[in-house]
Amino acid sequence: MTKIGYLFSGQGSQFPDMGMDLYEAEPLYRAAIDQVQTTLGIDLTDAQQLNDPNNVQVAILAMSYGISQVLAAASLVPQAMMGLSLGEYSALVASGALAYPDALALVHDRSRYMAEAGAAQPGSMAAVLKFDPQTVTEVVNGLPDVYPANYNTPVQTVIGGTKSGVAAATEQLKAAGAKRVVPLPVAVASHTPLMQSASAKLQRRLETVPVHEWTVPVISNTTEQPFTSETLKATLTHQLVQPTHFQSDLEYLNHTTNVDTLVEIGPGETLTRFAKKIVPDLTSYHVDSVATLAKVQAELQTEVTK
């Protein structure tokens, strides 16, 4: 029988009008989207509100949760889950650790805290491609105002910091042999100390959020270990100012579970592409539309019900 691991998309892969076909076709998905208006007063069926950059984090969480509910109704049960950055919130909701309305309000506030931190201390990020992550770390750690931010794959590491810090690091990395350092279209340096004010606000905000028992492991980007009820809030707080370790998380999932199939839930295929570089022997799918959902249901539900 197929053993499934879920990967929940982070911010950056969103696309215009995402999920509207699912909203029309799937009642469980529709209920997840409608809950956003009930909880936050944001109507994600309205294209202007759905595509508003201020609503991106909420929209991705809602899309991801809605898809996870549809898959659960199809009797797909993951052995483990993980997400990239924001995607961890989707995983924690899908696992039952966080109640969906609570997470919507929390992520809405998290988005605002990050925007405020970015406005107060503008940041920059760049992807270092086809270059050893350890070398990236050594170069960056020797420079001011720039930090490793995302250890995505063996050939992609993202750095972040001030604009001058990232510019200086880009020069040093190219001098060290990096062929491509690609600036990212962002104005905040996520997962670096530039997010300290957002992290402090999030820490206080998390004090009001109930944590529930859950059974499917959710692996943390920050600790590279499964979340526990005791560590969950501190880990989410640290996540904003410490680097993510998607590669290590996926290797952990691969080595400690019997997962043979990965399903990326949420917009785009970024994590699927990462997975093909990290664990190429695993079968992978992604779900962000009626067509991709139908493919997963046709191929995986058959296996599950054998």
C-alpha positions in Angstrom: 0.0 0.0 0.0 1.2 3.5 -0.8 2.7 5.5 2.1 2.2 9.2 1.7 4.0 12.3 3.0 2.4 15.7 2.6 4.4 18.8 1.7 2.6 22.1 2.2 3.6 25.0 -0.1 5.1 28.2 1.3 4.7 31.8 0.1 6.0 32.7 -3.4 4.2 30.1 -5.6 0.8 31.8 -5.5 -0.9 32.6 -8.8 -3.8 34.8 -9.9 -7.3 33.4 -9.1 -5.8 30.3 -7.5 -8.3 27.7 -6.3 -11.3 29.2 -7.9 -11.9 26.0 -10.0 -11.7 24.0 -6.7 -14.2 26.3 -5.1 -16.7 25.7 -7.8 -16.2 21.9 -7.8 -15.5 20.8 -4.2 -17.9 21.5 -1.3 -15.3 20.8 1.4 -12.9 23.2 -0.3 -15.7 25.8 -0.6 -16.3 25.5 3.1 -12.7 26.2 3.9 -12.6 29.3 1.7 -16.0 30.6 3.1 -14.6 30.2 6.6 -12.1 33.0 5.8 -14.9 35.5 5.4 -16.5 34.3 8.6 -13.3 34.6 10.6 -11.5 37.5 9.0 -14.1 39.3 6.8 -11.9 38.6 3.7 -13.8 37.3 0.7 -11.4 35.0 -1.2 -14.0 34.5 -3.9 -13.5 38.1 -4.9 -10.5 38.3 -7.3 -9.3 41.6 -5.9 -9.2 40.3 -2.3 -7.8 36.9 -3.3 -5.0 38.5 -5.3 -4.2 41.2 -2.7 -0.6 40.8 -1.6 -1.7 41.5 2.0 -3.9 38.4 1.9 -1.4 36.0 0.3 -0.5 34.1 3.5 -4.1 33.6 4.5 -5.1 32.6 0.9 -2.3 29.9 0.8 -3.3 28.6 4.2 -7.0 28.4 3.2 -6.2 26.8 -0.1 -3.9 24.2 1.5 -6.4 23.4 4.3 -9.2 23.1 1.8 -7.3 20.6 -0.4 -6.2 18.6 2.7 -9.9 18.2 3.7 -10.8 17.0 0.2 -8.0 14.4 0.3 -9.0 13.3 3.8 -12.5 12.6 2.5 -10.9 10.5 -0.2 -9.3 8.3 2.6 -5.8 9.6 1.9 -3.9 9.5 5.3 -0.3 10.8 5.4 2.4 9.2 7.5 4.1 12.5 8.1 3.8 16.2 7.0 6.0 19.2 6.6 5.8 22.6 5.0 8.1 25.4 3.9 7.9 28.3 6.2 4.2 29.4 6.0 3.4 25.9 4.9 4.2 24.7 8.4 1.0 26.4 9.6 -1.0 24.5 6.9 0.6 21.2 8.1 -0.2 22.0 11.7 -3.8 22.8 10.9 -4.2 19.6 8.7 -2.7 17.6 11.6 -5.2 19.0 14.1 -2.5 20.8 16.2 -4.1 24.2 15.5 -7.8 24.8 14.9 -8.4 26.2 11.4 -10.1 29.5 12.5 -7.4 30.1 15.1 -4.7 29.6 12.4 -6.4 31.9 10.0 -6.4 34.8 12.5 -2.8 33.9 13.6 -1.4 33.9 10.0 -3.3 37.1 9.2 -1.4 38.7 12.1 1.9 37.1 11.2 1.6 38.5 7.7 1.1 42.0 9.2 4.0 41.7 11.7 6.3 40.7 8.8 5.2 43.6 6.7 5.7 46.0 9.5 9.2 44.6 10.2 10.1 44.9 6.5 8.9 48.5 6.3 11.0 49.4 9.4 14.0 47.5 8.2 13.8 46.8 4.4 15.5 43.6 3.4 16.7 41.7 0.4 17.0 38.0 -0.5 18.8 36.1 -3.3 19.0 32.4 -4.3 22.5 30.9 -4.7 22.2 28.2 -7.4 24.3 25.2 -8.1 26.8 25.9 -5.3 27.7 24.0 -2.2 25.5 25.1 0.8 28.4 24.7 3.2 30.5 27.2 1.1 27.6 29.6 1.0 27.3 29.4 4.8 31.1 30.0 5.3 31.1 33.0 2.9 28.0 34.6 4.4 28.9 34.1 8.0 32.0 36.1 7.4 30.1 39.2 6.3 27.9 41.7 8.2 24.1 42.2 7.6 23.6 39.0 5.6 22.5 35.5 6.7 21.7 32.1 5.4 17.9 32.0 5.1 16.7 28.8 3.4 18.6 25.6 2.9 16.3 24.3 0.1 18.3 21.6 -1.8 21.9 20.5 -2.3 22.1 23.1 -5.1 19.9 25.9 -3.8 20.5 28.1 -0.8 18.8 31.4 -0.2 20.5 34.3 1.6 18.9 37.3 3.2 19.7 40.5 4.9 20.0 44.2 4.2 20.3 45.3 0.6 23.9 46.2 1.0 24.6 43.0 2.9 23.1 40.8 0.2 24.9 42.8 -2.5 28.3 42.4 -0.8 27.6 38.7 -0.3 26.7 38.2 -3.9 30.1 39.6 -4.9 31.9 37.4 -2.5 30.0 34.3 -3.5 30.8 34.9 -7.2 34.4 35.4 -6.3 34.3 32.1 -4.5 33.0 30.3 -7.6 29.2 30.7 -7.5 27.9 31.1 -11.1 24.4 32.3 -10.4 23.1 34.4 -7.5 19.5 35.4 -8.4 17.8 38.3 -6.6 14.3 37.5 -5.3 11.4 39.9 -5.7 10.9 40.5 -2.0 11.2 43.5 0.3 11.6 41.5 3.6 14.4 39.2 4.7 12.5 36.3 6.1 14.2 33.8 8.4 16.9 36.3 9.4 17.5 38.5 12.4 15.8 41.4 10.4 12.5 39.8 11.4 13.2 40.1 15.1 10.4 42.6 15.8 7.9 40.4 14.0 9.2 37.4 15.9 8.6 39.2 19.2 5.1 40.2 18.3 4.3 36.6 17.1 5.6 35.2 20.4 3.1 37.4 22.3 0.3 36.5 19.9 0.9 32.8 20.2 0.3 33.0 23.9 -3.5 33.2 23.1 -3.6 30.3 20.7 -4.7 26.9 21.9 -2.6 23.9 20.9 -4.4 20.5 20.5 -3.2 17.0 20.5 -2.3 15.5 17.1 -1.0 12.1 15.8 0.6 12.6 12.4 4.1 14.0 12.8 4.8 17.5 11.5 8.5 18.1 10.9 9.9 21.6 11.7 11.9 23.7 9.3 13.7 25.2 12.3 14.6 22.3 14.5 14.7 19.6 11.8 12.7 17.5 14.2 8.9 16.9 14.6 7.0 19.6 16.5 5.8 18.7 20.0 3.1 20.4 22.0 5.8 21.7 24.3 8.0 23.2 21.6 5.4 24.3 19.0 5.0 28.0 20.0 8.7 28.6 20.6 9.6 26.9 17.3 7.1 29.0 15.3 8.5 32.1 17.0 12.1 31.2 16.1 11.1 30.3 12.6 10.9 33.9 11.6 14.5 34.7 12.5 16.3 31.4 11.9 17.0 29.6 8.6 14.7 27.0 7.2 16.0 23.5 6.5 13.7 22.0 3.9 16.4 19.6 2.6 17.2 18.2 6.1 13.4 17.9 6.8 12.8 15.9 3.7 15.8 13.7 4.4 14.5 13.1 7.9 11.1 12.2 6.6 12.6 9.8 4.1 14.8 8.1 6.6 12.5 7.9 9.6 9.2 6.9 7.9 8.3 4.4 5.3 6.9 7.1 2.9 7.2 6.3 -0.7 5.0 9.0 -2.2 5.0 12.8 -1.7 2.0 15.1 -2.3 2.6 18.8 -2.4 -0.5 20.7 -1.3 -1.0 24.3 -2.2 -0.1 26.6 -5.1 2.7 25.7 -7.5 5.2 22.9 -7.7 8.2 24.5 -5.9 8.5 21.8 -3.2 7.9 19.0 -5.8 10.9 20.3 -7.8 13.0 20.5 -4.6 12.0 16.9 -3.7 13.1 15.6 -7.0 16.6 16.9 -6.3 16.6 15.6 -2.7 14.8 12.3 -2.8 14.5 11.4 -6.5 13.4 7.8 -5.8 10.1 8.9 -4.3 7.0 9.4 -6.4 5.7 12.9 -6.2 2.5 14.8 -7.0 1.1 18.2 -6.4 -2.4 19.5 -6.0 -3.5 23.0 -6.7 -6.4 22.6 -9.2 -9.3 20.4 -10.2 -7.1 18.7 -12.8 -4.2 17.9 -10.4 -6.7 16.8 -7.7 -8.3 14.4 -10.1 -4.9 12.9 -10.9 -4.0 12.3 -7.3 -7.5 10.9 -6.5 -7.4 8.5 -9.5 -3.9 7.2 -8.8 -3.6 7.3 -5.1 -7.1 6.6 -3.9 -7.0 3.4 -5.9 -3.9 2.3 -4.0 -5.3 3.2 -0.6 -8.5 1.3 -1.1 -6.8 -1.9 -2.5 
